[in-house]
Amino acid sequence: ADDLRNATNENWSGVYPSGAYAMGGAGDDFYFGIRRYPYSVDMSKNPLTFKHIQDGTALPSGIRSAFGQGGEQNSEVHNTGEVWASMLWECYVSLLRDPRLSFTEAQKRMKGYLIASLKLTPIDPDFREARDAVLAAAMAKDKVDFELFANAFARRGAGVGSKAPAKDAEGNKGVVESFVTGNDVAF
């Protein structure tokens, strides 16, 4: 909760490196940690979206990354997981920003949603199936939280109409991003 007092973390938009201690903990290593970008909802600090799980999709130019700028290894399990974690971070920050919730309440809800979603996730899920499990867990508890999460996933390209690559797709090819939220009704 004290992180919000940091001037560089206005409205929970600061950076949160993962595993910086393992990289020596100084300079760029401390900023990026063990990932290409630190976790952040500020797209100028972490611009990863759904398409960045796909090999050959270059990382955004103009925003420095720790490694992998060309996108050749985006489908590597840790790089793909970094995109998923960025989506979940968006969900968490949406709860932290919600005026209905204290820091402790937002933290408790996110933990509950993650555990519930793991119970709802099918075996060997693709991104959309895992996303849908998180959304279902939120919807079962609170419609507002569901809407916050739907917007968070859409902000990172996993909105209504997005398509995950086939589970056996080489290089995670076949991603279709969507930044749309709302209903998806077809006749």
Backbone as CSV, one residue per row, in Angstrom:
resi,resn,N_x,N_y,N_z,CA_x,CA_y,CA_z,C_x,C_y,C_z
1,ALA,0.822,-1.201,0.000,0.000,0.000,0.000,0.862,1.258,0.000
2,ASP,2.045,1.200,0.616,2.935,2.361,0.670,3.528,2.717,-0.691
3,ASP,3.489,1.800,-1.647,4.032,2.085,-2.976,3.364,3.295,-3.620
4,LEU,2.113,3.523,-3.285,1.376,4.628,-3.890,1.956,5.981,-3.470
5,ARG,2.664,6.028,-2.364,3.268,7.282,-1.884,4.471,7.695,-2.719
6,ASN,5.025,6.785,-3.499,6.172,7.089,-4.346,5.712,7.988,-5.490
7,ALA,6.373,9.102,-5.669,5.974,10.078,-6.694,5.980,9.489,-8.105
8,THR,6.805,8.474,-8.355,6.860,7.879,-9.694,5.814,6.782,-9.879
9,ASN,4.937,6.617,-8.922,3.922,5.562,-8.983,2.509,6.121,-8.888
10,GLU,2.292,7.271,-9.478,0.976,7.887,-9.421,-0.085,6.939,-9.987
11,ASN,-1.127,6.725,-9.224,-2.260,5.889,-9.624,-1.832,4.480,-10.045
12,TRP,-0.823,3.955,-9.373,-0.322,2.595,-9.596,0.266,2.407,-10.999
13,SER,0.897,3.453,-11.544,1.467,3.333,-12.892,2.992,3.254,-12.883
14,GLY,3.577,2.938,-11.756,5.023,2.798,-11.670,5.503,1.501,-12.286
15,VAL,6.758,1.174,-12.050,7.334,-0.064,-12.578,7.631,-1.029,-11.441
16,TYR,7.454,-2.300,-11.746,7.693,-3.375,-10.795,8.510,-4.453,-11.487
17,PRO,9.834,-4.387,-11.340,10.674,-5.411,-11.975,10.533,-6.742,-11.249
18,SER,10.710,-7.802,-11.981,10.650,-9.147,-11.416,12.066,-9.710,-11.323
19,GLY,12.468,-10.120,-10.137,13.762,-10.776,-9.960,14.965,-9.880,-10.147
20,ALA,14.825,-8.578,-9.878,15.955,-7.664,-10.051,17.149,-8.088,-9.212
21,TYR,16.900,-8.650,-8.053,17.983,-9.098,-7.170,18.870,-10.146,-7.854
22,ALA,18.296,-10.919,-8.751,19.050,-11.981,-9.427,19.953,-11.428,-10.521
23,MET,19.734,-10.183,-10.885,20.505,-9.582,-11.971,21.588,-8.632,-11.464
24,GLY,21.810,-8.604,-10.191,22.834,-7.724,-9.636,22.247,-6.508,-8.945
25,GLY,21.003,-6.161,-9.291,20.291,-5.094,-8.597,20.833,-3.694,-8.787
26,ALA,21.368,-3.359,-9.951,21.853,-2.000,-10.188,21.542,-1.580,-11.616
27,GLY,21.331,-0.294,-11.807,21.125,0.268,-13.143,19.993,-0.386,-13.914
28,ASP,20.275,-0.701,-15.192,19.271,-1.309,-16.051,18.797,-2.662,-15.513
29,ASP,19.712,-3.407,-14.919,19.329,-4.702,-14.358,18.249,-4.535,-13.300
30,PHE,18.368,-3.503,-12.507,17.380,-3.271,-11.458,16.061,-2.802,-12.071
31,TYR,16.111,-2.007,-13.127,14.899,-1.505,-13.779,14.139,-2.636,-14.468
32,PHE,14.822,-3.467,-15.250,14.163,-4.508,-16.024,13.975,-5.808,-15.243
33,GLY,14.852,-6.087,-14.304,14.812,-7.383,-13.645,15.150,-8.471,-14.646
34,ILE,14.461,-9.598,-14.552,14.755,-10.728,-15.443,13.862,-10.760,-16.676
35,ARG,13.060,-9.750,-16.877,12.118,-9.710,-17.997,12.516,-8.653,-19.018
36,ARG,11.824,-8.683,-20.152,12.112,-7.709,-21.204,11.698,-6.307,-20.784
37,TYR,10.624,-6.232,-20.017,10.113,-4.965,-19.490,9.705,-5.191,-18.037
38,PRO,9.749,-4.145,-17.213,9.204,-4.298,-15.870,7.676,-4.341,-15.962
39,TYR,7.038,-4.908,-14.975,5.578,-4.902,-14.970,5.098,-3.485,-14.704
40,SER,4.168,-3.019,-15.526,3.611,-1.681,-15.392,2.372,-1.571,-16.272
41,VAL,1.409,-0.772,-15.823,0.251,-0.488,-16.673,0.514,0.717,-17.573
42,ASP,1.647,1.364,-17.393,2.053,2.470,-18.246,2.633,1.863,-19.529
43,MET,1.932,2.040,-20.641,2.341,1.425,-21.903,3.659,1.993,-22.428
44,SER,4.098,3.123,-21.905,5.412,3.645,-22.309,6.533,2.958,-21.531
45,LYS,6.169,2.159,-20.537,7.157,1.407,-19.761,7.059,-0.091,-20.023
46,ASN,5.871,-0.585,-20.280,5.653,-1.987,-20.643,4.594,-2.027,-21.744
47,PRO,5.030,-2.075,-23.009,4.095,-2.017,-24.130,3.611,-3.381,-24.625
48,LEU,3.895,-4.451,-23.894,3.549,-5.792,-24.376,2.045,-5.971,-24.515
49,THR,1.653,-6.527,-25.662,0.265,-6.898,-25.895,0.236,-8.344,-26.396
50,PHE,-0.943,-8.857,-26.590,-1.147,-10.258,-26.937,-0.270,-10.705,-28.103
51,LYS,-0.099,-9.866,-29.118,0.681,-10.252,-30.299,2.135,-10.560,-29.969
52,HIS,2.610,-10.106,-28.829,4.013,-10.301,-28.468,4.312,-11.680,-27.897
53,ILE,3.370,-12.624,-28.045,3.673,-14.030,-27.748,4.080,-14.745,-29.033
54,GLN,3.958,-14.078,-30.149,4.155,-14.655,-31.478,5.564,-14.355,-31.984
55,ASP,6.294,-15.377,-32.356,7.641,-15.185,-32.900,7.594,-14.285,-34.124
56,GLY,8.617,-13.441,-34.229,8.733,-12.570,-35.393,8.004,-11.254,-35.249
57,THR,7.282,-11.062,-34.164,6.614,-9.788,-33.920,7.558,-8.935,-33.088
58,ALA,8.130,-7.929,-33.721,9.111,-7.084,-33.036,8.469,-6.359,-31.862
59,LEU,9.261,-6.134,-30.844,8.794,-5.326,-29.724,8.696,-3.886,-30.191
60,PRO,7.838,-3.089,-29.580,7.643,-1.707,-30.046,8.943,-0.912,-30.083
61,SER,9.126,-0.187,-31.175,10.317,0.656,-31.290,10.104,1.912,-30.450
62,GLY,11.192,2.483,-30.019,11.110,3.699,-29.223,10.960,3.444,-27.731
63,ILE,10.721,2.183,-27.355,10.641,1.826,-25.936,11.698,0.757,-25.705
64,ARG,12.696,1.106,-24.957,13.826,0.222,-24.728,13.404,-1.018,-23.954
65,SER,13.900,-2.152,-24.410,13.664,-3.413,-23.709,15.010,-3.966,-23.259
66,ALA,14.978,-4.887,-22.306,16.218,-5.486,-21.809,16.832,-6.409,-22.850
67,PHE,16.000,-7.078,-23.638,16.477,-8.002,-24.667,15.307,-8.354,-25.572
68,GLY,15.587,-9.014,-26.678,14.542,-9.550,-27.545,13.823,-8.557,-28.423
69,GLN,14.442,-7.431,-28.741,13.769,-6.380,-29.505,13.189,-6.883,-30.824
70,GLY,13.864,-7.813,-31.487,13.387,-8.306,-32.775,12.207,-9.258,-32.686
71,GLY,11.940,-9.806,-31.508,10.789,-10.691,-31.319,10.995,-12.115,-31.799
72,GLU,12.237,-12.497,-32.089,12.493,-13.834,-32.604,12.100,-14.935,-31.623
73,GLN,12.189,-14.667,-30.326,11.917,-15.682,-29.311,10.691,-15.347,-28.459
74,ASN,9.716,-14.665,-29.032,8.516,-14.300,-28.267,7.766,-15.518,-27.737
75,SER,7.822,-16.641,-28.451,7.066,-17.819,-28.015,7.778,-18.610,-26.926
76,GLU,9.011,-18.232,-26.603,9.721,-18.896,-25.507,8.843,-18.782,-24.258
77,VAL,8.755,-19.831,-23.491,7.777,-19.942,-22.413,7.826,-18.762,-21.434
78,HIS,8.994,-18.284,-21.090,9.085,-17.166,-20.153,8.621,-15.855,-20.795
79,ASN,8.948,-15.670,-22.071,8.500,-14.466,-22.769,6.986,-14.462,-22.949
80,THR,6.431,-15.618,-23.293,4.977,-15.729,-23.422,4.311,-15.496,-22.068
81,GLY,4.869,-16.077,-21.029,4.325,-15.897,-19.683,4.393,-14.461,-19.212
82,GLU,5.405,-13.736,-19.680,5.529,-12.320,-19.333,4.332,-11.524,-19.858
83,VAL,3.848,-11.879,-21.036,2.672,-11.202,-21.598,1.438,-11.541,-20.756
84,TRP,1.277,-12.813,-20.397,0.155,-13.222,-19.553,0.205,-12.496,-18.201
85,ALA,1.387,-12.429,-17.607,1.528,-11.745,-16.324,1.215,-10.256,-16.452
86,SER,1.551,-9.657,-17.589,1.222,-8.244,-17.814,-0.290,-8.044,-17.868
87,MET,-0.990,-9.006,-18.455,-2.453,-8.930,-18.492,-3.029,-9.037,-17.081
88,LEU,-2.510,-9.975,-16.307,-2.991,-10.132,-14.931,-2.637,-8.915,-14.088
89,TRP,-1.478,-8.318,-14.344,-1.103,-7.093,-13.627,-2.112,-5.982,-13.926
90,GLU,-2.551,-5.863,-15.175,-3.587,-4.886,-15.542,-4.855,-5.117,-14.717
91,CYS,-5.240,-6.386,-14.577,-6.434,-6.714,-13.782,-6.248,-6.268,-12.339
92,TYR,-5.105,-6.606,-11.771,-4.830,-6.275,-10.372,-4.848,-4.768,-10.147
93,VAL,-4.190,-4.024,-11.013,-4.150,-2.570,-10.858,-5.556,-1.975,-11.015
94,SER,-6.383,-2.581,-11.850,-7.759,-2.064,-11.972,-8.500,-2.187,-10.639
95,LEU,-8.210,-3.237,-9.882,-8.801,-3.365,-8.545,-8.185,-2.361,-7.577
96,LEU,-6.867,-2.172,-7.658,-6.210,-1.210,-6.769,-6.725,0.210,-7.002
97,ARG,-7.086,0.520,-8.233,-7.582,1.856,-8.576,-9.064,2.033,-8.261
98,ASP,-9.757,0.960,-7.982,-11.200,1.015,-7.741,-11.479,1.670,-6.389
99,PRO,-12.204,2.783,-6.379,-12.451,3.482,-5.109,-13.317,2.685,-4.120
100,ARG,-13.965,1.638,-4.572,-14.779,0.816,-3.666,-13.916,-0.013,-2.724
101,LEU,-12.648,-0.214,-3.094,-11.814,-1.183,-2.399,-10.606,-0.542,-1.729
102,SER,-10.277,-1.040,-0.555,-9.014,-0.675,0.071,-7.914,-1.497,-0.593
103,PHE,-6.670,-1.173,-0.286,-5.551,-1.939,-0.824,-5.680,-3.407,-0.428
104,THR,-5.955,-3.648,0.829,-6.060,-5.019,1.334,-7.219,-5.762,0.674
105,GLU,-8.350,-5.087,0.478,-9.495,-5.724,-0.184,-9.169,-6.063,-1.636
106,ALA,-8.509,-5.140,-2.345,-8.145,-5.393,-3.743,-7.178,-6.565,-3.833
107,GLN,-6.221,-6.602,-2.934,-5.244,-7.682,-2.917,-5.925,-9.023,-2.642
108,LYS,-6.818,-9.043,-1.676,-7.526,-10.283,-1.326,-8.407,-10.760,-2.483
109,ARG,-9.087,-9.822,-3.137,-9.929,-10.202,-4.284,-9.102,-10.797,-5.407
110,MET,-7.977,-10.159,-5.720,-7.157,-10.662,-6.827,-6.656,-12.063,-6.520
111,LYS,-6.210,-12.286,-5.310,-5.756,-13.630,-4.928,-6.894,-14.635,-5.091
112,GLY,-8.084,-14.260,-4.621,-9.244,-15.148,-4.739,-9.598,-15.440,-6.185
113,TYR,-9.550,-14.410,-7.026,-9.862,-14.610,-8.442,-8.845,-15.527,-9.115
114,LEU,-7.586,-15.363,-8.783,-6.560,-16.217,-9.387,-6.755,-17.679,-8.992
115,ILE,-7.011,-17.934,-7.718,-7.221,-19.310,-7.261,-8.484,-19.891,-7.896
116,ALA,-9.561,-19.120,-7.897,-10.813,-19.604,-8.508,-10.627,-19.865,-9.993
117,SER,-9.874,-19.002,-10.679,-9.685,-19.186,-12.126,-8.881,-20.442,-12.424
118,LEU,-7.938,-20.774,-11.556,-7.179,-22.008,-11.770,-8.087,-23.231,-11.679
119,LYS,-9.080,-23.155,-10.842,-10.038,-24.261,-10.715,-10.951,-24.345,-11.945
120,LEU,-11.155,-23.214,-12.613,-12.045,-23.145,-13.775,-11.330,-23.355,-15.107
121,THR,-10.026,-23.255,-15.092,-9.245,-23.334,-16.328,-9.156,-24.775,-16.811
122,PRO,-9.442,-25.016,-18.097,-9.313,-26.384,-18.615,-7.853,-26.819,-18.674
123,ILE,-7.649,-28.096,-18.835,-6.299,-28.627,-18.985,-5.696,-28.087,-20.281
124,ASP,-4.421,-27.727,-20.240,-3.695,-27.236,-21.402,-4.430,-26.070,-22.080
125,PRO,-4.683,-24.996,-21.337,-5.479,-23.898,-21.900,-4.690,-23.043,-22.885
126,ASP,-5.416,-22.411,-23.793,-4.796,-21.354,-24.570,-5.062,-20.047,-23.807
127,PHE,-4.559,-18.958,-24.322,-4.696,-17.679,-23.628,-6.152,-17.302,-23.396
128,ARG,-6.984,-17.494,-24.387,-8.385,-17.090,-24.237,-9.113,-17.954,-23.218
129,GLU,-8.816,-19.232,-23.175,-9.453,-20.104,-22.181,-9.024,-19.705,-20.769
130,ALA,-7.764,-19.389,-20.593,-7.284,-18.933,-19.288,-7.899,-17.577,-18.945
131,ARG,-7.957,-16.681,-19.929,-8.592,-15.376,-19.720,-10.046,-15.552,-19.320
132,ASP,-10.755,-16.430,-20.023,-12.175,-16.647,-19.730,-12.391,-17.214,-18.332
133,ALA,-11.451,-18.006,-17.848,-11.562,-18.536,-16.488,-11.425,-17.405,-15.468
134,VAL,-10.514,-16.480,-15.700,-10.370,-15.320,-14.806,-11.640,-14.473,-14.853
135,LEU,-12.153,-14.258,-16.053,-13.379,-13.456,-16.191,-14.580,-14.142,-15.534
136,ALA,-14.680,-15.447,-15.675,-15.784,-16.188,-15.050,-15.702,-16.106,-13.530
137,ALA,-14.505,-16.212,-12.996,-14.333,-16.106,-11.543,-14.765,-14.734,-11.055
138,ALA,-14.384,-13.696,-11.796,-14.775,-12.339,-11.404,-16.282,-12.145,-11.538
139,MET,-16.862,-12.622,-12.626,-18.302,-12.452,-12.845,-19.119,-13.141,-11.753
140,ALA,-18.640,-14.293,-11.281,-19.365,-15.026,-10.240,-19.417,-14.239,-8.929
141,LYS,-18.480,-13.331,-8.727,-18.428,-12.571,-7.474,-18.951,-11.155,-7.616
142,ASP,-18.550,-10.458,-8.693,-18.849,-9.026,-8.776,-18.823,-8.571,-10.233
143,LYS,-19.948,-8.096,-10.737,-20.041,-7.671,-12.135,-19.093,-6.509,-12.446
144,VAL,-18.908,-5.611,-11.502,-18.000,-4.485,-11.728,-16.565,-4.990,-11.901
145,ASP,-16.163,-5.951,-11.071,-14.822,-6.519,-11.214,-14.667,-7.212,-12.563
146,PHE,-15.706,-7.910,-12.994,-15.686,-8.544,-14.321,-15.430,-7.496,-15.401
147,GLU,-16.136,-6.384,-15.340,-15.972,-5.328,-16.344,-14.573,-4.713,-16.286
148,LEU,-14.056,-4.526,-15.073,-12.693,-4.016,-14.934,-11.695,-4.972,-15.599
149,PHE,-11.879,-6.272,-15.358,-10.970,-7.273,-15.914,-11.122,-7.379,-17.426
150,ALA,-12.347,-7.323,-17.927,-12.559,-7.384,-19.379,-11.842,-6.220,-20.059
151,ASN,-11.923,-5.038,-19.462,-11.228,-3.870,-20.007,-9.714,-4.037,-19.906
152,ALA,-9.251,-4.639,-18.811,-7.812,-4.851,-18.628,-7.271,-5.806,-19.690
153,PHE,-7.969,-6.908,-19.928,-7.519,-7.846,-20.963,-7.562,-7.198,-22.340
154,ALA,-8.612,-6.434,-22.624,-8.720,-5.765,-23.918,-7.602,-4.748,-24.109
155,ARG,-7.212,-4.081,-23.055,-6.129,-3.097,-23.136,-4.825,-3.744,-23.599
156,ARG,-4.650,-5.024,-23.310,-3.448,-5.755,-23.712,-3.702,-6.637,-24.943
157,GLY,-4.826,-6.400,-25.651,-5.060,-7.073,-26.926,-5.847,-8.360,-26.854
158,ALA,-6.330,-8.749,-25.668,-7.088,-9.993,-25.519,-8.563,-9.700,-25.264
159,GLY,-9.107,-8.775,-26.039,-10.507,-8.398,-25.898,-11.418,-9.279,-26.730
160,VAL,-12.672,-8.863,-26.819,-13.673,-9.584,-27.599,-13.214,-9.665,-29.048
161,GLY,-13.210,-10.859,-29.594,-12.800,-11.055,-30.979,-11.337,-11.435,-31.140
162,SER,-10.581,-11.421,-30.054,-9.187,-11.858,-30.159,-9.157,-13.362,-30.404
163,LYS,-8.075,-13.818,-30.966,-7.925,-15.249,-31.232,-6.551,-15.701,-30.760
164,ALA,-6.554,-16.797,-30.037,-5.294,-17.384,-29.566,-4.757,-18.316,-30.640
165,PRO,-3.453,-18.497,-30.679,-2.902,-19.452,-31.640,-3.332,-20.870,-31.271
166,ALA,-3.333,-21.751,-32.252,-3.603,-23.165,-31.972,-2.582,-23.658,-30.961
167,LYS,-2.987,-24.599,-30.144,-2.101,-25.077,-29.077,-0.812,-25.688,-29.604
168,ASP,-0.841,-26.180,-30.826,0.370,-26.766,-31.406,1.013,-25.856,-32.457
169,ALA,0.632,-24.596,-32.476,1.161,-23.659,-33.470,2.635,-23.380,-33.206
170,GLU,3.444,-23.570,-34.224,4.866,-23.286,-34.099,5.069,-21.784,-33.946
171,GLY,5.808,-21.401,-32.919,6.091,-19.987,-32.700,4.887,-19.172,-32.279
172,ASN,3.850,-19.847,-31.784,2.602,-19.166,-31.380,2.007,-18.325,-32.512
173,LYS,2.185,-18.772,-33.735,1.640,-18.037,-34.890,0.121,-18.153,-34.917
174,GLY,-0.524,-17.081,-35.334,-1.981,-17.081,-35.465,-2.698,-16.192,-34.469
175,VAL,-1.962,-15.371,-33.729,-2.585,-14.454,-32.771,-3.371,-13.395,-33.524
176,VAL,-4.581,-13.137,-33.078,-5.377,-12.010,-33.565,-5.720,-11.169,-32.348
177,GLU,-5.249,-9.943,-32.344,-5.522,-9.053,-31.216,-6.862,-8.359,-31.386
178,SER,-7.450,-8.016,-30.262,-8.647,-7.172,-30.234,-8.578,-6.325,-28.972
179,PHE,-8.847,-5.065,-29.139,-8.856,-4.129,-28.019,-10.287,-3.713,-27.686
180,VAL,-11.237,-4.551,-28.089,-12.672,-4.280,-27.950,-13.211,-4.959,-26.692
181,THR,-14.101,-4.252,-26.015,-14.844,-4.836,-24.900,-16.326,-4.733,-25.216
182,GLY,-17.135,-5.433,-24.445,-18.581,-5.387,-24.645,-19.105,-6.731,-25.084
183,ASN,-20.306,-6.726,-25.599,-20.953,-7.962,-26.018,-20.485,-8.378,-27.396
184,ASP,-20.501,-9.678,-27.614,-20.150,-10.235,-28.921,-21.290,-11.169,-29.310
185,VAL,-22.235,-10.633,-30.048,-23.407,-11.407,-30.421,-23.415,-11.591,-31.940
186,ALA,-23.580,-12.819,-32.355,-23.659,-13.112,-33.783,-24.918,-13.926,-34.053
187,PHE,-25.541,-13.680,-35.184,-26.747,-14.429,-35.567,-26.467,-15.211,-36.827
